[in-house]
Every structure is written in C-alpha cells, then in structure tokens.
Amino acid sequence: MSSTEFNTLLLGNADFLRPYAVTLTKDSESAKDLYQETLFRALANRDKYLAGTNIRAWLYTIMRNIFINNYRRGNRQFRLLDNSAGEYLLHQQQPCIGNSAETNLRIKDVHMAVYNLPIIFKQPFMLYFEGYKYYEIAAMLNEPLGTVKSRIHFARKMLKSRIARY
C-alpha cells in the first residue's frame, strides 16, 4: 500500500477516534492530545499496517495502548513525587489516639445484641463467628446446610437492626 493510499484511508477513518478519545480521557484537551498522538503513531508505524485489515480496529488499539501507557506513566510519576518534603505531615506514622470509653460502649452493645438473639439463631451465628464452615456447623447441629445458612443470615439482619450506628 502506498503512502498516499494509507494517508487517505487514515484520514477517512480518523474522525471515529475523537469520541473514543473523549470516552477514555473524560477531558476534551486530553482527548485532543490523545487523538493527535494516535495519528502520529499510526503514521510512524504505517509499515506495520496490513492492507485489507480493519483500520478502525487498528487505530482503536493504538489509542487504547497509548492511553494505558500514559495512565501508568502518570501513576509512576505521582508515586515518585509523593515522597517530597512538603508531604511530611501526610506520611507521619503517628498512631491515632482512640476513645476507649466509646469503643467499650460499642463492644458492649454488640455483645448485648448477640446475647439477646434467639437461641435458634445465636448458636449457628456464634459457631460461624468462631470460624467454623457452614457444613461443619450443619454437622454439629444436625441441621440441613440451607437451614444453617439462612439462620446465620437472619442473625446478621437482626444484629444490623439492633446495633445503632454511630
């Protein structure tokens, strides 16, 4: 394929790239840059295009790869710049001072809600909470697997409704 044929084919299919660029970048200026870079790369690599293949798919692939590479490059640069001296306070490793009284009240509320569950729901829930698998709980309680799963589910629902969110 000659250079002029390729250029004509490229320009005839280039307009379909603009909406795709906007979809990828979510920004009109970045989309223009991506569109321009895609056309440049397509022209630079015209020898890699096989005549008769779908040029739109080839152009979309080039655009997507450029976008992904730029995105990865941007993330790498951000990580390198993130350790600057101006970011000192953000990266301090000081632990937060928690309010133990509030935490203790929340734990008491959770324990009370679990204690007040009906025994039919509390027993499978506590076994599940201790780390047993559904099938192990079913064998211990001599209940069908579906029954155990539904009881644990209903126990969770009851606990969610009984425990106030802060």
C-alpha positions as CSV (number, residue, x, y, z in Angstrom):
1,M,0.0,0.0,0.0
2,S,1.4,3.4,-1.0
3,S,1.9,6.2,1.4
4,T,-0.9,8.3,-0.2
5,E,-3.4,5.4,-0.1
6,F,-2.6,4.9,3.6
7,N,-2.9,8.6,4.4
8,T,-6.3,8.7,2.6
9,L,-7.5,5.6,4.5
10,L,-6.3,7.0,7.8
11,L,-7.9,10.4,7.3
12,G,-11.1,8.8,6.2
13,N,-11.3,6.8,9.5
14,A,-9.8,9.3,11.9
15,D,-13.0,11.1,12.9
16,F,-14.3,7.9,14.6
17,L,-11.4,8.3,17.1
18,R,-12.4,11.6,18.6
19,P,-15.4,10.3,20.6
20,Y,-13.4,7.3,21.8
21,A,-10.6,9.6,23.0
22,V,-13.1,11.7,25.0
23,T,-14.6,8.5,26.5
24,L,-11.2,7.3,27.6
25,T,-9.8,10.6,29.0
26,K,-13.1,12.3,30.2
27,D,-11.4,15.6,29.2
28,S,-11.6,17.4,25.9
29,E,-8.0,18.8,26.0
30,S,-6.5,15.4,26.9
31,A,-8.7,13.8,24.3
32,K,-7.2,16.1,21.6
33,D,-3.7,15.2,22.7
34,L,-4.5,11.5,22.7
35,Y,-6.1,11.8,19.2
36,Q,-3.0,13.7,17.9
37,E,-0.6,11.1,19.4
38,T,-2.6,8.3,17.9
39,L,-2.5,9.7,14.4
40,F,1.2,10.4,14.8
41,R,1.9,6.8,15.9
42,A,-0.3,5.4,13.1
43,L,1.7,7.5,10.5
44,A,5.0,6.4,12.1
45,N,4.0,2.8,12.0
46,R,2.3,2.6,8.7
47,D,4.6,-0.2,7.6
48,K,3.1,-2.4,10.3
49,Y,-0.5,-2.0,9.0
50,L,-1.6,-4.9,6.9
51,A,-3.6,-3.9,3.8
52,G,-7.1,-5.2,3.9
53,T,-7.4,-5.4,7.7
54,N,-9.8,-3.3,9.7
55,I,-8.1,0.1,10.1
56,R,-10.5,1.3,12.7
57,A,-9.7,-1.6,15.0
58,W,-6.0,-1.0,14.4
59,L,-6.4,2.7,15.3
60,Y,-8.6,2.0,18.3
61,T,-5.9,-0.4,19.6
62,I,-3.2,2.2,19.1
63,M,-5.3,4.8,21.0
64,R,-6.1,2.4,23.9
65,N,-2.5,1.4,24.3
66,I,-1.3,5.0,24.3
67,F,-3.9,5.8,26.9
68,I,-3.0,2.9,29.1
69,N,0.8,3.7,28.9
70,N,0.2,7.4,29.7
71,Y,-2.0,6.4,32.7
72,R,0.7,4.0,34.0
73,R,3.4,6.6,33.5
74,G,1.3,9.2,35.4
75,N,0.8,6.8,38.3
76,R,4.5,6.1,38.5
77,Q,5.4,9.8,38.4
78,F,2.9,10.5,41.1
79,R,4.4,7.9,43.3
80,L,7.8,9.2,42.9
81,L,6.8,12.8,43.6
82,D,4.7,11.7,46.6
83,N,7.7,11.4,48.9
84,S,8.6,15.1,48.8
85,A,9.4,17.1,51.9
86,G,6.1,19.1,51.5
87,E,4.1,15.9,52.1
88,Y,5.8,15.3,55.5
89,L,2.7,15.6,57.7
90,L,0.7,13.3,55.5
91,H,3.2,10.5,55.8
92,Q,3.9,10.6,59.6
93,Q,3.4,7.2,61.2
94,Q,1.8,8.5,64.5
95,P,-1.0,6.3,65.7
96,C,-4.4,7.9,66.4
97,I,-5.5,8.3,70.0
98,G,-8.7,6.4,70.2
99,N,-11.5,6.9,72.7
100,S,-11.5,3.7,74.6
101,A,-14.7,4.6,76.5
102,E,-16.7,4.9,73.3
103,T,-15.2,1.7,71.9
104,N,-16.1,-0.2,75.1
105,L,-19.7,1.1,74.8
106,R,-19.9,-0.1,71.2
107,I,-18.5,-3.5,72.1
108,K,-21.0,-3.8,75.0
109,D,-23.8,-3.0,72.5
110,V,-22.6,-5.7,70.2
111,H,-22.3,-8.3,72.9
112,M,-25.7,-7.4,74.3
113,A,-27.3,-7.7,70.8
114,V,-25.7,-11.1,70.2
115,Y,-26.7,-12.3,73.7
116,N,-30.3,-11.3,73.1
117,L,-30.6,-13.2,69.8
118,P,-33.0,-16.2,70.0
119,I,-31.0,-19.4,70.7
120,I,-32.0,-20.8,67.3
121,F,-30.1,-18.0,65.6
122,K,-27.4,-17.4,68.2
123,Q,-26.0,-20.9,68.2
124,P,-25.1,-21.1,64.5
125,F,-24.1,-17.5,64.4
126,M,-21.6,-17.9,67.2
127,L,-20.1,-21.1,65.6
128,Y,-19.8,-19.2,62.3
129,F,-18.2,-16.3,64.2
130,E,-15.7,-18.6,65.8
131,G,-14.5,-19.7,62.3
132,Y,-16.4,-22.9,61.6
133,K,-17.6,-23.5,58.0
134,Y,-21.2,-23.8,57.1
135,Y,-21.0,-27.6,56.5
136,E,-19.2,-28.1,59.9
137,I,-21.9,-26.1,61.7
138,A,-24.6,-28.1,59.9
139,A,-23.0,-31.4,61.0
140,M,-22.6,-30.2,64.7
141,L,-26.2,-29.0,65.0
142,N,-27.5,-31.9,62.9
143,E,-29.4,-29.4,60.6
144,P,-29.5,-29.1,56.8
145,L,-26.9,-26.8,55.3
146,G,-29.6,-24.4,53.9
147,T,-31.2,-24.0,57.3
148,V,-27.8,-23.1,58.9
149,K,-27.1,-20.6,56.1
150,S,-30.5,-18.9,56.5
151,R,-30.3,-18.8,60.3
152,I,-26.9,-17.1,60.1
153,H,-28.2,-14.7,57.5
154,F,-31.2,-13.8,59.7
155,A,-29.0,-13.4,62.8
156,R,-26.9,-10.9,60.8
157,K,-30.0,-9.0,59.8
158,M,-31.3,-8.9,63.4
159,L,-27.9,-7.7,64.6
160,K,-27.8,-4.9,62.0
161,S,-31.2,-3.7,63.1
162,R,-30.4,-3.8,66.8
163,I,-27.0,-2.2,66.8
164,A,-27.1,1.5,66.4
165,R,-24.6,3.1,64.1
166,Y,-22.6,6.0,65.4
